[in-house]
Amino acid sequence: MSRDDDLFDEVGRLLGARGSWLLEASSTPGVPPAWCLDVEGELVLSVSVDGGAVTVYLPDIDREVAVGDLGGLTAWLDANEAGYRRA
């Protein structure tokens, strides 16, 4: 297993415990899957792992936030996730 695979699995365990996060496969060949937060049928956040780094994508403003690692993702979600759940 690669470093990205291990980190992706760790991200999955973290997000699975938070509820409403789903694993979405990419329809584009070569693009890794992402964990997605679905609120009332709408994608509001996605989290991906590439090159050993974790990134949060904000589709409403088409912006990526590099959070670095699992600790950075946890801190970002603790500070921001609730606002997206109320979107």
Biopython code that builds the backbone (N, CA, C, O; Angstrom):
import numpy as np
from Bio.PDB.StructureBuilder import StructureBuilder

atoms = [
    (1, "MET", "N", (0.839, -1.181, 0.000)),
    (1, "MET", "CA", (0.000, 0.000, 0.000)),
    (1, "MET", "C", (0.889, 1.250, 0.000)),
    (1, "MET", "O", (1.912, 1.283, 0.683)),
    (2, "SER", "N", (0.502, 2.267, -0.757)),
    (2, "SER", "CA", (1.301, 3.489, -0.828)),
    (2, "SER", "C", (0.984, 4.415, 0.341)),
    (2, "SER", "O", (0.010, 4.221, 1.069)),
    (3, "ARG", "N", (1.815, 5.405, 0.495)),
    (3, "ARG", "CA", (1.595, 6.411, 1.543)),
    (3, "ARG", "C", (0.246, 7.105, 1.345)),
    (3, "ARG", "O", (-0.485, 7.322, 2.311)),
    (4, "ASP", "N", (-0.090, 7.453, 0.098)),
    (4, "ASP", "CA", (-1.388, 8.079, -0.188)),
    (4, "ASP", "C", (-2.542, 7.152, 0.189)),
    (4, "ASP", "O", (-3.541, 7.601, 0.750)),
    (5, "ASP", "N", (-2.407, 5.864, -0.118)),
    (5, "ASP", "CA", (-3.471, 4.901, 0.218)),
    (5, "ASP", "C", (-3.668, 4.825, 1.726)),
    (5, "ASP", "O", (-4.802, 4.825, 2.205)),
    (6, "ASP", "N", (-2.572, 4.761, 2.476)),
    (6, "ASP", "CA", (-2.665, 4.706, 3.933)),
    (6, "ASP", "C", (-3.324, 5.972, 4.482)),
    (6, "ASP", "O", (-4.207, 5.898, 5.336)),
    (7, "LEU", "N", (-2.892, 7.128, 3.990)),
    (7, "LEU", "CA", (-3.457, 8.393, 4.453)),
    (7, "LEU", "C", (-4.928, 8.498, 4.059)),
    (7, "LEU", "O", (-5.744, 8.977, 4.846)),
    (8, "PHE", "N", (-5.273, 8.057, 2.859)),
    (8, "PHE", "CA", (-6.666, 8.084, 2.406)),
    (8, "PHE", "C", (-7.542, 7.218, 3.307)),
    (8, "PHE", "O", (-8.671, 7.594, 3.625)),
    (9, "ASP", "N", (-7.025, 6.061, 3.720)),
    (9, "ASP", "CA", (-7.767, 5.190, 4.634)),
    (9, "ASP", "C", (-7.967, 5.868, 5.991)),
    (9, "ASP", "O", (-9.043, 5.770, 6.580)),
    (10, "GLU", "N", (-6.932, 6.557, 6.488)),
    (10, "GLU", "CA", (-7.044, 7.284, 7.754)),
    (10, "GLU", "C", (-8.085, 8.398, 7.647)),
    (10, "GLU", "O", (-8.887, 8.597, 8.560)),
    (11, "VAL", "N", (-8.068, 9.118, 6.533)),
    (11, "VAL", "CA", (-9.059, 10.179, 6.293)),
    (11, "VAL", "C", (-10.456, 9.563, 6.292)),
    (11, "VAL", "O", (-11.380, 10.127, 6.878)),
    (12, "GLY", "N", (-10.617, 8.424, 5.646)),
    (12, "GLY", "CA", (-11.910, 7.747, 5.592)),
    (12, "GLY", "C", (-12.428, 7.371, 6.974)),
    (12, "GLY", "O", (-13.615, 7.523, 7.263)),
    (13, "ARG", "N", (-11.537, 6.881, 7.822)),
    (13, "ARG", "CA", (-11.955, 6.539, 9.184)),
    (13, "ARG", "C", (-12.401, 7.790, 9.944)),
    (13, "ARG", "O", (-13.408, 7.762, 10.651)),
    (14, "LEU", "N", (-11.658, 8.875, 9.800)),
    (14, "LEU", "CA", (-12.018, 10.129, 10.458)),
    (14, "LEU", "C", (-13.373, 10.636, 9.971)),
    (14, "LEU", "O", (-14.239, 10.970, 10.779)),
    (15, "LEU", "N", (-13.559, 10.693, 8.654)),
    (15, "LEU", "CA", (-14.793, 11.240, 8.101)),
    (15, "LEU", "C", (-15.978, 10.313, 8.326)),
    (15, "LEU", "O", (-17.095, 10.783, 8.540)),
    (16, "GLY", "N", (-15.755, 9.012, 8.283)),
    (16, "GLY", "CA", (-16.832, 8.058, 8.538)),
    (16, "GLY", "C", (-17.428, 8.238, 9.924)),
    (16, "GLY", "O", (-18.629, 8.046, 10.119)),
    (17, "ALA", "N", (-16.600, 8.601, 10.875)),
    (17, "ALA", "CA", (-17.072, 8.809, 12.248)),
    (17, "ALA", "C", (-17.885, 10.097, 12.383)),
    (17, "ALA", "O", (-18.619, 10.263, 13.357)),
    (18, "ARG", "N", (-17.761, 11.012, 11.412)),
    (18, "ARG", "CA", (-18.468, 12.292, 11.472)),
    (18, "ARG", "C", (-19.862, 12.222, 10.841)),
    (18, "ARG", "O", (-20.679, 13.113, 11.075)),
    (19, "GLY", "N", (-20.150, 11.204, 10.062)),
    (19, "GLY", "CA", (-21.457, 11.034, 9.439)),
    (19, "GLY", "C", (-21.658, 11.899, 8.202)),
    (19, "GLY", "O", (-21.102, 12.992, 8.103)),
    (20, "SER", "N", (-22.452, 11.406, 7.268)),
    (20, "SER", "CA", (-22.835, 12.072, 6.011)),
    (20, "SER", "C", (-21.713, 12.178, 4.984)),
    (20, "SER", "O", (-21.915, 12.758, 3.916)),
    (21, "TRP", "N", (-20.542, 11.636, 5.280)),
    (21, "TRP", "CA", (-19.455, 11.634, 4.306)),
    (21, "TRP", "C", (-19.530, 10.343, 3.506)),
    (21, "TRP", "O", (-19.722, 9.267, 4.071)),
    (22, "LEU", "N", (-19.378, 10.451, 2.179)),
    (22, "LEU", "CA", (-19.463, 9.315, 1.272)),
    (22, "LEU", "C", (-18.208, 9.225, 0.423)),
    (22, "LEU", "O", (-17.612, 10.248, 0.086)),
    (23, "LEU", "N", (-17.806, 8.025, 0.077)),
    (23, "LEU", "CA", (-16.688, 7.818, -0.829)),
    (23, "LEU", "C", (-17.214, 7.876, -2.249)),
    (23, "LEU", "O", (-18.115, 7.122, -2.616)),
    (24, "GLU", "N", (-16.652, 8.770, -3.047)),
    (24, "GLU", "CA", (-17.067, 8.932, -4.443)),
    (24, "GLU", "C", (-15.897, 8.599, -5.359)),
    (24, "GLU", "O", (-14.823, 9.192, -5.251)),
    (25, "ALA", "N", (-16.110, 7.655, -6.253)),
    (25, "ALA", "CA", (-15.096, 7.328, -7.253)),
    (25, "ALA", "C", (-15.087, 8.416, -8.319)),
    (25, "ALA", "O", (-16.121, 9.013, -8.621)),
    (26, "SER", "N", (-13.926, 8.662, -8.876)),
    (26, "SER", "CA", (-13.815, 9.652, -9.944)),
    (26, "SER", "C", (-14.190, 9.017, -11.274)),
    (26, "SER", "O", (-13.855, 7.861, -11.533)),
    (27, "SER", "N", (-14.881, 9.769, -12.111)),
    (27, "SER", "CA", (-15.215, 9.272, -13.449)),
    (27, "SER", "C", (-14.084, 9.551, -14.431)),
    (27, "SER", "O", (-14.129, 9.107, -15.578)),
    (28, "THR", "N", (-13.075, 10.283, -13.982)),
    (28, "THR", "CA", (-11.930, 10.612, -14.826)),
    (28, "THR", "C", (-10.794, 9.641, -14.533)),
    (28, "THR", "O", (-10.337, 9.561, -13.392)),
    (29, "PRO", "N", (-10.323, 8.894, -15.545)),
    (29, "PRO", "CA", (-9.236, 7.950, -15.318)),
    (29, "PRO", "C", (-8.002, 8.647, -14.739)),
    (29, "PRO", "O", (-7.612, 9.727, -15.181)),
    (30, "GLY", "N", (-7.403, 7.998, -13.739)),
    (30, "GLY", "CA", (-6.191, 8.532, -13.131)),
    (30, "GLY", "C", (-6.428, 9.523, -12.005)),
    (30, "GLY", "O", (-5.487, 9.885, -11.299)),
    (31, "VAL", "N", (-7.665, 9.968, -11.822)),
    (31, "VAL", "CA", (-7.986, 10.891, -10.743)),
    (31, "VAL", "C", (-8.454, 10.059, -9.550)),
    (31, "VAL", "O", (-9.364, 9.241, -9.677)),
    (32, "PRO", "N", (-7.830, 10.270, -8.393)),
    (32, "PRO", "CA", (-8.189, 9.446, -7.240)),
    (32, "PRO", "C", (-9.596, 9.747, -6.729)),
    (32, "PRO", "O", (-10.150, 10.811, -7.005)),
    (33, "PRO", "N", (-10.173, 8.797, -5.979)),
    (33, "PRO", "CA", (-11.487, 9.038, -5.392)),
    (33, "PRO", "C", (-11.408, 10.127, -4.329)),
    (33, "PRO", "O", (-10.319, 10.520, -3.911)),
    (34, "ALA", "N", (-12.562, 10.606, -3.898)),
    (34, "ALA", "CA", (-12.617, 11.652, -2.877)),
    (34, "ALA", "C", (-13.714, 11.318, -1.881)),
    (34, "ALA", "O", (-14.700, 10.658, -2.211)),
    (35, "TRP", "N", (-13.524, 11.786, -0.662)),
    (35, "TRP", "CA", (-14.572, 11.706, 0.352)),
    (35, "TRP", "C", (-15.405, 12.960, 0.214)),
    (35, "TRP", "O", (-14.855, 14.060, 0.168)),
    (36, "CYS", "N", (-16.722, 12.823, 0.147)),
    (36, "CYS", "CA", (-17.610, 13.949, -0.118)),
    (36, "CYS", "C", (-18.661, 14.092, 0.971)),
    (36, "CYS", "O", (-19.242, 13.108, 1.428)),
    (37, "LEU", "N", (-18.896, 15.334, 1.378)),
    (37, "LEU", "CA", (-19.962, 15.638, 2.329)),
    (37, "LEU", "C", (-21.183, 16.052, 1.537)),
    (37, "LEU", "O", (-21.168, 17.042, 0.806)),
    (38, "ASP", "N", (-22.242, 15.271, 1.696)),
    (38, "ASP", "CA", (-23.490, 15.506, 0.985)),
    (38, "ASP", "C", (-24.513, 16.044, 1.986)),
    (38, "ASP", "O", (-24.797, 15.404, 2.998)),
    (39, "VAL", "N", (-25.058, 17.214, 1.697)),
    (39, "VAL", "CA", (-26.089, 17.811, 2.544)),
    (39, "VAL", "C", (-27.334, 17.998, 1.685)),
    (39, "VAL", "O", (-27.338, 18.786, 0.739)),
    (40, "GLU", "N", (-28.386, 17.265, 2.027)),
    (40, "GLU", "CA", (-29.657, 17.327, 1.304)),
    (40, "GLU", "C", (-29.470, 17.138, -0.197)),
    (40, "GLU", "O", (-30.060, 17.854, -1.006)),
    (41, "GLY", "N", (-28.632, 16.153, -0.555)),
    (41, "GLY", "CA", (-28.423, 15.814, -1.951)),
    (41, "GLY", "C", (-27.448, 16.703, -2.701)),
    (41, "GLY", "O", (-27.300, 16.568, -3.915)),
    (42, "GLU", "N", (-26.781, 17.610, -2.001)),
    (42, "GLU", "CA", (-25.838, 18.520, -2.649)),
    (42, "GLU", "C", (-24.443, 18.329, -2.069)),
    (42, "GLU", "O", (-24.266, 18.283, -0.852)),
    (43, "LEU", "N", (-23.448, 18.217, -2.961)),
    (43, "LEU", "CA", (-22.059, 18.123, -2.540)),
    (43, "LEU", "C", (-21.628, 19.483, -2.003)),
    (43, "LEU", "O", (-21.694, 20.483, -2.719)),
    (44, "VAL", "N", (-21.188, 19.525, -0.746)),
    (44, "VAL", "CA", (-20.770, 20.802, -0.164)),
    (44, "VAL", "C", (-19.276, 20.840, 0.151)),
    (44, "VAL", "O", (-18.698, 21.924, 0.234)),
    (45, "LEU", "N", (-18.643, 19.687, 0.328)),
    (45, "LEU", "CA", (-17.204, 19.597, 0.567)),
    (45, "LEU", "C", (-16.693, 18.288, 0.004)),
    (45, "LEU", "O", (-17.421, 17.296, -0.034)),
    (46, "SER", "N", (-15.448, 18.283, -0.432)),
    (46, "SER", "CA", (-14.810, 17.006, -0.741)),
    (46, "SER", "C", (-13.381, 17.042, -0.238)),
    (46, "SER", "O", (-12.752, 18.098, -0.167)),
    (47, "VAL", "N", (-12.885, 15.871, 0.108)),
    (47, "VAL", "CA", (-11.542, 15.733, 0.657)),
    (47, "VAL", "C", (-10.801, 14.703, -0.173)),
    (47, "VAL", "O", (-11.304, 13.607, -0.419)),
    (48, "SER", "N", (-9.597, 15.066, -0.601)),
    (48, "SER", "CA", (-8.785, 14.142, -1.380)),
    (48, "SER", "C", (-7.367, 14.099, -0.817)),
    (48, "SER", "O", (-6.958, 14.961, -0.038)),
    (49, "VAL", "N", (-6.639, 13.079, -1.231)),
    (49, "VAL", "CA", (-5.254, 12.885, -0.826)),
    (49, "VAL", "C", (-4.423, 12.725, -2.081)),
    (49, "VAL", "O", (-4.754, 11.926, -2.957)),
    (50, "ASP", "N", (-3.331, 13.493, -2.168)),
    (50, "ASP", "CA", (-2.437, 13.378, -3.309)),
    (50, "ASP", "C", (-1.042, 13.802, -2.873)),
    (50, "ASP", "O", (-0.871, 14.845, -2.241)),
    (51, "GLY", "N", (-0.065, 13.002, -3.208)),
    (51, "GLY", "CA", (1.310, 13.338, -2.859)),
    (51, "GLY", "C", (1.552, 13.424, -1.366)),
    (51, "GLY", "O", (2.408, 14.187, -0.918)),
    (52, "GLY", "N", (0.803, 12.644, -0.585)),
    (52, "GLY", "CA", (0.977, 12.643, 0.859)),
    (52, "GLY", "C", (0.359, 13.833, 1.563)),
    (52, "GLY", "O", (0.615, 14.053, 2.747)),
    (53, "ALA", "N", (-0.457, 14.610, 0.847)),
    (53, "ALA", "CA", (-1.088, 15.789, 1.431)),
    (53, "ALA", "C", (-2.604, 15.715, 1.283)),
    (53, "ALA", "O", (-3.120, 15.163, 0.311)),
    (54, "VAL", "N", (-3.307, 16.276, 2.258)),
    (54, "VAL", "CA", (-4.768, 16.287, 2.272)),
    (54, "VAL", "C", (-5.252, 17.664, 1.810)),
    (54, "VAL", "O", (-4.728, 18.699, 2.222)),
    (55, "THR", "N", (-6.270, 17.642, 0.941)),
    (55, "THR", "CA", (-6.848, 18.875, 0.414)),
    (55, "THR", "C", (-8.362, 18.822, 0.557)),
    (55, "THR", "O", (-8.984, 17.788, 0.312)),
    (56, "VAL", "N", (-8.950, 19.949, 0.957)),
    (56, "VAL", "CA", (-10.399, 20.105, 1.020)),
    (56, "VAL", "C", (-10.809, 20.967, -0.171)),
    (56, "VAL", "O", (-10.232, 22.029, -0.408)),
    (57, "TYR", "N", (-11.798, 20.505, -0.909)),
    (57, "TYR", "CA", (-12.313, 21.274, -2.055)),
    (57, "TYR", "C", (-13.665, 21.858, -1.671)),
    (57, "TYR", "O", (-14.535, 21.159, -1.152)),
    (58, "LEU", "N", (-13.828, 23.160, -1.935)),
    (58, "LEU", "CA", (-15.060, 23.887, -1.653)),
    (58, "LEU", "C", (-15.749, 24.186, -2.980)),
    (58, "LEU", "O", (-15.426, 25.182, -3.627)),
    (59, "PRO", "N", (-16.696, 23.340, -3.402)),
    (59, "PRO", "CA", (-17.286, 23.499, -4.732)),
    (59, "PRO", "C", (-18.084, 24.791, -4.918)),
    (59, "PRO", "O", (-18.182, 25.295, -6.037)),
    (60, "ASP", "N", (-18.647, 25.326, -3.854)),
    (60, "ASP", "CA", (-19.461, 26.534, -4.002)),
    (60, "ASP", "C", (-18.635, 27.734, -4.450)),
    (60, "ASP", "O", (-19.166, 28.651, -5.077)),
    (61, "ILE", "N", (-17.327, 27.737, -4.133)),
    (61, "ILE", "CA", (-16.460, 28.841, -4.564)),
    (61, "ILE", "C", (-15.294, 28.340, -5.429)),
    (61, "ILE", "O", (-14.377, 29.098, -5.745)),
    (62, "ASP", "N", (-15.340, 27.060, -5.807)),
    (62, "ASP", "CA", (-14.317, 26.443, -6.652)),
    (62, "ASP", "C", (-12.914, 26.729, -6.113)),
    (62, "ASP", "O", (-12.058, 27.262, -6.819)),
    (63, "ARG", "N", (-12.698, 26.365, -4.851)),
    (63, "ARG", "CA", (-11.419, 26.636, -4.195)),
    (63, "ARG", "C", (-10.944, 25.401, -3.459)),
    (63, "ARG", "O", (-11.740, 24.672, -2.866)),
    (64, "GLU", "N", (-9.632, 25.168, -3.502)),
    (64, "GLU", "CA", (-9.013, 24.092, -2.747)),
    (64, "GLU", "C", (-8.274, 24.686, -1.554)),
    (64, "GLU", "O", (-7.634, 25.732, -1.656)),
    (65, "VAL", "N", (-8.377, 23.996, -0.423)),
    (65, "VAL", "CA", (-7.672, 24.397, 0.793)),
    (65, "VAL", "C", (-6.727, 23.273, 1.167)),
    (65, "VAL", "O", (-7.167, 22.171, 1.495)),
    (66, "ALA", "N", (-5.434, 23.542, 1.121)),
    (66, "ALA", "CA", (-4.445, 22.540, 1.518)),
    (66, "ALA", "C", (-4.380, 22.521, 3.034)),
    (66, "ALA", "O", (-4.009, 23.514, 3.659)),
    (67, "VAL", "N", (-4.744, 21.380, 3.632)),
    (67, "VAL", "CA", (-4.727, 21.257, 5.084)),
    (67, "VAL", "C", (-3.553, 20.415, 5.565)),
    (67, "VAL", "O", (-3.319, 20.304, 6.768)),
    (68, "GLY", "N", (-2.820, 19.827, 4.640)),
    (68, "GLY", "CA", (-1.590, 19.122, 4.959)),
    (68, "GLY", "C", (-1.752, 17.674, 5.350)),
    (68, "GLY", "O", (-1.515, 16.774, 4.545)),
    (69, "ASP", "N", (-2.155, 17.449, 6.584)),
    (69, "ASP", "CA", (-2.204, 16.090, 7.097)),
    (69, "ASP", "C", (-3.507, 15.852, 7.851)),
    (69, "ASP", "O", (-4.407, 16.692, 7.835)),
    (70, "LEU", "N", (-3.599, 14.712, 8.505)),
    (70, "LEU", "CA", (-4.822, 14.356, 9.220)),
    (70, "LEU", "C", (-5.130, 15.357, 10.341)),
    (70, "LEU", "O", (-6.289, 15.710, 10.559)),
    (71, "GLY", "N", (-4.103, 15.807, 11.041)),
    (71, "GLY", "CA", (-4.298, 16.807, 12.096)),
    (71, "GLY", "C", (-4.813, 18.115, 11.535)),
    (71, "GLY", "O", (-5.685, 18.747, 12.131)),
    (72, "GLY", "N", (-4.280, 18.531, 10.384)),
    (72, "GLY", "CA", (-4.746, 19.753, 9.734)),
    (72, "GLY", "C", (-6.182, 19.625, 9.258)),
    (72, "GLY", "O", (-6.964, 20.572, 9.351)),
    (73, "LEU", "N", (-6.527, 18.443, 8.746)),
    (73, "LEU", "CA", (-7.909, 18.208, 8.308)),
    (73, "LEU", "C", (-8.853, 18.261, 9.501)),
    (73, "LEU", "O", (-9.911, 18.884, 9.429)),
    (74, "THR", "N", (-8.477, 17.613, 10.595)),
    (74, "THR", "CA", (-9.316, 17.622, 11.794)),
    (74, "THR", "C", (-9.541, 19.057, 12.274)),
    (74, "THR", "O", (-10.670, 19.438, 12.582)),
    (75, "ALA", "N", (-8.480, 19.847, 12.337)),
    (75, "ALA", "CA", (-8.594, 21.236, 12.792)),
    (75, "ALA", "C", (-9.492, 22.041, 11.849)),
    (75, "ALA", "O", (-10.328, 22.818, 12.308)),
    (76, "TRP", "N", (-9.324, 21.860, 10.527)),
    (76, "TRP", "CA", (-10.124, 22.607, 9.565)),
    (76, "TRP", "C", (-11.601, 22.220, 9.686)),
    (76, "TRP", "O", (-12.478, 23.083, 9.685)),
    (77, "LEU", "N", (-11.861, 20.931, 9.788)),
    (77, "LEU", "CA", (-13.250, 20.480, 9.916)),
    (77, "LEU", "C", (-13.870, 20.966, 11.224)),
    (77, "LEU", "O", (-15.021, 21.403, 11.238)),
    (78, "ASP", "N", (-13.124, 20.893, 12.313)),
    (78, "ASP", "CA", (-13.650, 21.365, 13.598)),
    (78, "ASP", "C", (-14.046, 22.837, 13.527)),
    (78, "ASP", "O", (-15.020, 23.251, 14.157)),
    (79, "ALA", "N", (-13.298, 23.622, 12.768)),
    (79, "ALA", "CA", (-13.559, 25.046, 12.654)),
    (79, "ALA", "C", (-14.616, 25.399, 11.608)),
    (79, "ALA", "O", (-15.263, 26.441, 11.720)),
    (80, "ASN", "N", (-14.804, 24.541, 10.582)),
    (80, "ASN", "CA", (-15.623, 24.924, 9.431)),
    (80, "ASN", "C", (-16.785, 24.009, 9.051)),
    (80, "ASN", "O", (-17.753, 24.469, 8.445)),
    (81, "GLU", "N", (-16.708, 22.748, 9.387)),
    (81, "GLU", "CA", (-17.686, 21.767, 8.881)),
    (81, "GLU", "C", (-19.118, 22.110, 9.246)),
    (81, "GLU", "O", (-20.008, 21.957, 8.410)),
    (82, "ALA", "N", (-19.372, 22.566, 10.459)),
    (82, "ALA", "CA", (-20.742, 22.847, 10.892)),
    (82, "ALA", "C", (-21.424, 23.873, 9.988)),
    (82, "ALA", "O", (-22.615, 23.748, 9.703)),
    (83, "GLY", "N", (-20.693, 24.869, 9.541)),
    (83, "GLY", "CA", (-21.259, 25.872, 8.636)),
    (83, "GLY", "C", (-21.692, 25.289, 7.310)),
    (83, "GLY", "O", (-22.670, 25.752, 6.722)),
    (84, "TYR", "N", (-20.984, 24.281, 6.828)),
    (84, "TYR", "CA", (-21.368, 23.642, 5.566)),
    (84, "TYR", "C", (-22.524, 22.683, 5.754)),
    (84, "TYR", "O", (-23.293, 22.459, 4.819)),
    (85, "ARG", "N", (-22.665, 22.124, 6.915)),
    (85, "ARG", "CA", (-23.784, 21.231, 7.187)),
    (85, "ARG", "C", (-25.101, 22.009, 7.226)),
    (85, "ARG", "O", (-26.165, 21.439, 6.982)),
    (86, "ARG", "N", (-25.035, 23.299, 7.532)),
    (86, "ARG", "CA", (-26.237, 24.130, 7.568)),
    (86, "ARG", "C", (-26.510, 24.804, 6.230)),
    (86, "ARG", "O", (-27.487, 25.539, 6.086)),
    (87, "ALA", "N", (-25.645, 24.552, 5.254)),
    (87, "ALA", "CA", (-25.769, 25.218, 3.939)),
    (87, "ALA", "C", (-27.087, 24.921, 3.281)),
    (87, "ALA", "O", (-27.349, 25.401, 2.178)),
]
sb = StructureBuilder()
sb.init_structure("model")
sb.init_model(0)
sb.init_chain("A")
sb.init_seg("    ")
for serial, (resi, resn, name, xyz) in enumerate(atoms, 1):
    if name == "N":
        sb.init_residue(resn, " ", resi, " ")
    sb.init_atom(name, np.array(xyz, "f"), 0.0, 1.0, " ", f" {name:<3s}", serial, name[0])
structure = sb.get_structure()
